[in-house]
Amino acid sequence: MNVSIVGSGYVGTTVAACLADLGHEVTTIDIDEDIVDAINDGEAPIHEPGLDELVAEHGGSRLRATTDYDAIRDTELTMLALPTPSNADGSIDLQYMEAGAASVGEALAAAADREEPHLVVTKSTVIPRTTDERLAPRIAEAGLERGTDFLVASNPEFQREGTAVADFLNPDKLVFGTDDPRATATLQALYLPLREAADGDVPVVETGIAEAEMIKYANNTFLASKVSLINDIGNVCKEFGVDAYEVAEAIGLDDRIGEQFLRSGVGWGGSCFPKDTDAIIAAAREQGYDPAVLSAAVALNDAQPERLLGLLDDHVDATGKRIAVLGLAFKPGTDDIRNTRAVPVIEGLQERGAEIVAYDPVATENMREKYPDIEYADAAAAALEGASGAVVVTDWDEFAALDDEFDAMADPVVVDGRRVIERRDGITYEGLTW
C-alpha cells in the first residue's frame, strides 16, 4: 500500500520504518527539514534500538520524507502521528493534530477526483471523541464530505520506547476503531503482512472510534496505576524491612496479577504515562467525575523521587558534596528525558546545595540542554570518582556491572532507585523499596 504519515517523532518514525519493512511505500511529512533530510539519507532522527537499521535499509527508497502535504494525494491512507502535549491543567493540546488534519484536508481537496475515499487514521493518543468531534471537522473544512471524500479511524499504538520496533512487529493486539466497513478493510489490508508474518496469531480488536481512543488510555493508566501500587506496597515493605522484590515475585505468580510492571522504584516517566494519565484525569473532571485512584497513582509517583533523596539524606549531608546521578533517560534503551525521574532528583539535589555530576549512556546531551550548569561525566566510573553519594535513577545494564568503581568514591553511599546495583561490602547501600 501507499501510506503517508504526518509527524516524524518517536511514533511516526518508528511506525513509518516498520511499515516500510513490511513492504509498504511510506512517505513521512514533517516541518523539520533536518529530520526530512536525515530520513531520506537513511539516518534515524531518534535513538531507538533496531530503528537505525530499518531507516538505513529503507530510507530514500520505500521510506521517504518531505515537508510537502501534497505527497498524501498519491497515498491510500494518512496517519496523524503529531504531538499532543499537556496543557497546564493536564488536558491535551490538540493544536498540532488539528493543524495537521486541516492540512490533510486541504491537500485532499486540491487533488483530482478519487475513486475511493481517503482514510485518515488517528495514531496519536487523544481523548475519546476527538477524532469525530475535533479532527474530522477540520478535514472537512476544505470542502470535503466525510464518507464520500474521506473516512476517519483510530488505530492507537502500543509501543514502548526502547522496544518500539519489536513491539510494532510483534504486537499483543491491533485495535481498529472505525465507523465504516471500508475503513476497517483498509486497516486490515495495511496490517496483513504483519499478521501473515505472525501466522495470523495477532488479536485484532474491531471497535468504535471513541472506544479505540479510550482503549489506549485504559491501557496506559492501568499500567501506570499498577506501577504506583507496587511502589506504594514497596514503600510499606521498606518501613518493615521487607524486600519488596521478593514480595512482588510471589504475587506476580498469581495469574490475576502477572509479573510485569511489578518492579518498584523511583517511578514512571516518559511521554505516555504522565501525559495520558493527566489527560484522562482532566477529561474525566471536565465530565464531572473525579477519578480518585488515577489521581492517587499520580501523587504516589510524584513522591517517589523525594523518598529516594530522603534515603540519601539519612547518610549524607549533600550540601557542597559531590553527588553522582546515574541515569538520565526516563528508561533504558532510549535517549528520551521527557518526564524522567532524573529531573526532580536533580532539582532536589540542587535545592540541597549539592555539586551534581550526572551520567547516562545516551541521554546526556538532551539533559545538558535542560541543565547546562551541572557537570556531566563520560562514564559511570568518572561520575563516581570522588563522590560522597550516588543515586541510581535509570536501570541501564552497565550499572549492574559496576563494582570496583565504587572504591573511588569519597564516601561510598549508594541509593538505588531501580534495584540494579548489587549490595556489596565496602558501600553503604539503600534500596528505595527493599
N, C-alpha and C positions, 0 to 999 in steps of 0.2 A: 504494500500500500504506500501511497504518498502521504506523509504526515508532516504537519507543521506544529512547532511548539513555541509558544510565546513565553520568553523568560529562560535565561541560561544560568540560573543559580544552582544550588545543590540538587534540587529536584529536577529541574528542567534539563540540565546537562546529563545527569545520570540516566534519566528516562530516555533522552534522545539517543545516547550512545548504546543503550541496551536494545532499543527498538531497531537501530541500525544493525546491531549484531544479529538480530533475529531475521534480517533480510529486508526490512522496510527502507524506503527512501525518506530520510528525515531532514527537515530544514528547521533550524532554530532561529528565532528572531529576538534580538536584544539591542538595546540602545547603546551599549558599551562597545565601542569599536575594537578595543583591545581584546575583549572576550571573543568577539566575532573573528578577529584575525587569528587568535590562538586556536580556536576550534578548526578553522579552515587549514591551519598549518599542522594539525594533528597533535595539538598540545592541550591537555586538560586544564581549564582555568581554576580548578579547585583540587584540593587534596582529598582523594578517596581511593582506598585500595581497589585495584582492578580497573579503575577508570582510565588511567594513563594508557594502558594497553589498548582499550577499546577505541579511545579517541585517536590514538596513533594509527590504528588499523583502518578506521573508517572516516576520519576527519578529512574533508576535502573531496570525498567520493560519495559514499552513501550517506554520510553525515556532513551537512553543510550549514553555514551560519550566515546571517545577513542582518542588516538593520532595516530592511525594507519589508513592510507588511504586505506588499503586493505578491510576495512569494506564496502566500497562502492560497492564491487563486488556483494554483496547479495542484493543490493537495485535496485529499478527501475528507480530512478532519483536522481540526486545530485544537491543541491542548493549551489551556491557560495555566501556566506554572509561574505566576508572578508573586512577589512578596505580599504577605498580609500581616504587616507589623501591628503591634499593640498600640492602642491609644492610651492616654494617661489613666483612664478608668478600667483598662483591661480589655475593652472591646476591640475588635479588629478594625484596622484601617483598610477600607476597600478601594482607595483611590487608584491604586495601580491596577487592580483587577478590572475596575470599571473603565479606566482609560484603555486598557488592553482590549476589553470587549468592544468598546466603541471603535477602536482602530480596526479590529477584525471586521466589524460590520461595514465600515467604510470601504475596506478593501474588497469585500464580497460584493458590495453594491456596485462597484466600478467594473466588475467582471462581466463577461458575456453571460447570457442565459445558461443556467446549469440544468442538466437533465435531472439531477438528484440534489436534494437539499444538503448543504454543507453541515457537518456535525461539529459543534463547538463543545468541548469537554472541559469541565472544571476539574483541574488536577490539584490546585492549591486547596488548603484546608479552609473552608468557610462555614459559617453557622447555617443551620437549616433554613431553607427558603431563599438563600442568597442567589443561587443560580436562576431561580424562577423570577424573583422579585427585583433583583438588582442588576444582574448581568444580561439576561435575555432582553430586557427593555433597552439596554444600552446598545446591544447589537441591532435591534430593530429600529433604532433612531435613524439609521441611514436609509430608511425606506424599505426595509426588508420585512417579509412576513414569516413569522415563526410557523413551522410546519410545511411551508412551501419553499422558502429560500434557505432556511437553516433550521437545525434541530439543536437541542441542548441536552447535556447529560452530565452526571457526576461520576468520576472514576478516581476516588481517593487513593493516595499512595500509602504504603505501609513499609517504608524503607527507613532503616536506621543508619544514621551517619556512622561511617566506619565499616559498615557491611552492606551499603546501599546497593551495590551491583549484585552481590549474591542474593540479597533479599528480593530484588526485582526478578531475577532469573529463576529463583526458587521460592515463590510466594506461598504463604499459608492460605491465602484466599485472593480472589479477584472480586471486586464489588462494582457492579454496573447499575448505576442509578439512572433510570430513563423513564420517559412517559410516552414513548413511541417505539413500536417494534423495529422500525428502520434503524433507530439509534442503537438498539440492543444488538441487531445483526451486525452493524459496523464494528462495535466493540468486540463482539465475538470473533469477527474476522481479524481484527487487529492482534488479538492475543492467541489466535490459533497456533502460530508457530511455537509459542512458549508452552502451550498445553500439550502440543504434539511431542515436544522435547521431553516433557514430564510424563509421557504416556497417558495424557488426559487426566492425571491424578492431581488436579488443582481445583479445589472447590470454587464454584462460581456462584456468587450471590446476586441474583437479579431482583432489584427492588426499585422503589420510587426515588426520585431525585433527592428530596429532603431526607429520606431515610438513609441514603448513601452518605449524605453530608454529615448526618448525626452519627453514623457508624464510626467515622474517623475520630470524632470527639470522644465517643464512648470508649473506643479502643485506647486512646492515649490517656484519658483521665482515669480509666480503670487502672492502667499500669502505673501512672503517677501516684495514685492513691495507694496502690499495693506497696510501692517503694516507701512512701511516707509511713504506712502502717508498720512495715518491718523496721523502719528507723525508730518509730515510737517504741515498739517492742524491744528493740536493741538498746535504746536509752534506759528502759526499765531494767533490762538484763545487766547493764553496766553498773547500775546502782546496787545490785545484789551480788556483783562479782561473778556473774554468769556469762558464759561465752555465747553471744547471740548467734554466731555462725553454727555452733553445734545444735542450737535450738532450731534454726532455720533449716538445717539439713534434715532434721527429723520431721518437721511439719511439711516440708516440701515433698515427702513421700506420700502424703495424702493427695489422691488424685483430684480432690475438690479444690486444692490449693495450688499444687505444682511447684517445682523448684525454681522456675525462672523469676527474676526480679525480686529475689529474697536476699540480695547482698546489701546488708545495711551499711550505712556510711554517711558521708557528708552531704548526700542529697543529689537530686536530679537537676539538670540544666539543659542547655541546648536550645534549638529553635522551636521545638514542637511542644514538649510537655509544659513549659511555663506559659507559652503563648496560648496554647489550646485550652489549658485549664483556666487561665484568666478569662479567655474569650467566652467559654461556655458558662462560667460563673456570671459574667456581666450580662450575657444574653438571657440567662435564667432570671436574674434580678429584674431585668427590663420587663419580663413577663409577669413579675410579681412573686417569684419564688426564690428563696434564699437556700442554695444547696450547701447545707451545713458540713457535710462530710468532705466535699471538694474544697471548701474554704479551709477546713481544718488541715487537709493534706498540704495546701499551700503554706499555711502558717508553720506547720511542723518542718517542712522543707526549708523555709527561710531561717529557721532557728538553728539548723544543724551546723553551719559554719561557725557560729558563735560558741557552740558547745565544743567544737574542735579547738578553738582558741582558748577556751576556758581550761581545757586539759593542759594546754601549753603553759598557761598562767600558773598552774599548780606546781610547775617545776622551774620556770624561767621568768624572770622579770625582763620582758622583751625591750624595755627602754634602752636605746643605744646599743642593743645587741644585734649581731648578725643572725638573721633567721632565714633559713632556706625554704623556699616554696617549691615543692617538686610536683610538677604537672600544672599546666595552664589551660589546656583544651578541656571542654566540658566532659569528654570521654576519650578513651584511647582510640587510635585509628583515624583521627580527624584533626585538622588544624582550626576547627570552629571554636571560638571562645564566647559565642552568644550565650548569655545566662550561665556561664561557667561558675562553679562554686569558688573558683580561684579569685574572682572579683571581690566578694565580701570578705574572703580571707585576707587578701592583700590590703583592703581598706581597713580591716580590723587591726592588722599589724601596723599600718600607718598611724592609726589613732593611738596605738600603744607606743609610738616613737621608735619602732624597730628599724634596723638597717636591713632592707629586704634584698635578697638575691634569689632570682627565680630561674627555673629551668624547665623546658619542655622539648621533646624531640622535634616537633614540627610547628608548634603554635607560638613560638617566641616572637616572631616579627609581628603577628597580629596583636599580641598583647603589648608589645613595645609601642604601638601606635596609641594605645589607650593609656598606658602608664610609661611615658618615656623617661621618667626621672628615677626609676628604680634600676638596680643592677641586674643584668641577665648573664647567666653562665652558659658556656657552650657544651657543658657536660654535667651530669649529676654530681660527679666527684668534685668538680670545681665549685659547684654551689655549696657542697657540704664542708669544704675546707675552711676551717676557722669559724664555723657557725656554732652558735650557742643553742640552737634548736632547729628542728626541721619538721615541716608539716607536709604530709602526702595528700594531694588533692585529686590526682588522676592516676588510675591504676594501669600505667604503662608497664609492660612486661619487663623492661630493662630495670625498673626499680626493684623488682623481686630478686635481681641478681646482685644487688648492692651488698657488700659485706665489709671488706677492709676499708672501704671508703669512709665508713663511719668513724674510724680511728683518727681521721684527720680533723674531726670536729673539736672545737674548743670545749664544748660541753655536750656530750652525745645524748641529747634528748630528742626522741622521735615520736611525734604524734601522727598516727596513721589513720587517715580518713577512709581508706579503701581496702584494708586488710591485704596489703600487697607486700609489706615488709615482714620478714621472719623475726620473731622475738629472739634475741641472742645475748650472750654475755657481753658486757662492755658498753651497752647502751641502756638508757632509761627509756623504756618503750611503753607507750599508751595507745591502745586501740580505742577508736571512738565509741564502739558499742560492744566491746569484748574485753 
